[in-house]
Amino acid sequence: MGRQVRLFTKHQRIALGLRDGGCTAEGCGTSASGCHAHHEDPWSRRGRTDLANGRLLCPRHHRLAHDARYAMTVHGGRVAFTRRT
């Protein structure tokens, strides 16, 4: 079996939008249509492209999720970013 598809499908993005309602970062009000689908377990490390491994993040918070200078912690479905020291 080949490598799984990297990008979330249109139907998966709709499901993420219905589930998450928008950016899942604490205090962010960006709507689902303005968000990216993010892999919790990175695709580059064999993370699956499915709803259980996905969440919506706005472009700003998606950049932070991939920035080694920040740590991302999940609290009840919401995420918080803190600057690493």
C-alpha positions in Angstrom: 0.0 0.0 0.0 1.3 3.4 -0.9 1.8 6.6 1.1 -1.4 8.2 2.3 -2.6 11.5 0.7 -1.1 14.6 2.3 -3.9 17.1 1.9 -7.3 17.0 3.6 -10.1 16.5 1.1 -13.0 19.0 0.7 -15.3 16.7 2.7 -12.8 16.4 5.5 -12.4 20.2 5.6 -16.2 20.6 5.8 -16.3 18.1 8.7 -13.4 19.9 10.5 -15.3 23.1 10.1 -18.5 21.7 11.5 -16.6 20.1 14.4 -14.2 22.9 15.2 -16.2 25.9 14.2 -13.1 27.9 13.2 -9.5 28.3 14.5 -9.0 26.1 17.6 -6.4 28.4 19.1 -7.5 29.9 22.4 -9.0 33.4 21.9 -9.0 33.3 18.1 -12.2 34.1 16.3 -11.2 33.2 12.7 -14.0 31.4 10.9 -13.6 27.9 9.4 -13.4 29.4 5.9 -10.3 31.4 6.9 -8.5 28.4 8.4 -6.0 25.7 7.3 -6.4 22.0 8.1 -3.4 21.1 10.4 -2.1 17.6 11.2 -1.7 17.1 14.9 0.8 14.3 14.3 2.8 15.7 11.3 2.3 14.1 7.9 6.1 14.1 7.5 6.3 11.7 10.5 3.7 9.4 9.0 0.7 11.2 10.6 -2.6 10.3 9.1 -4.7 12.7 7.0 -8.0 12.0 8.9 -10.4 13.8 11.2 -8.9 12.3 14.4 -5.5 13.8 13.5 -6.7 17.1 12.1 -7.7 20.5 13.5 -8.4 23.9 12.1 -5.9 26.7 12.6 -5.9 30.2 11.1 -2.8 31.1 9.0 -1.1 32.9 12.0 -1.6 30.0 14.4 -0.7 27.4 11.8 2.7 29.2 11.4 3.2 29.1 15.1 2.4 25.3 15.2 5.3 24.7 12.8 7.7 27.2 14.5 10.2 25.5 16.7 10.3 28.6 18.9 6.8 27.9 20.2 5.3 25.0 22.1 1.7 24.0 21.4 -0.4 22.5 24.1 -3.9 21.1 23.8 -6.5 21.9 26.4 -10.0 20.3 25.9 -9.9 20.7 22.1 -8.4 24.2 22.2 -4.7 24.9 21.7 -2.4 27.4 23.4 1.0 28.6 22.1 3.9 29.6 24.4 7.3 30.9 23.5 10.0 28.4 24.4 12.8 29.7 26.6 
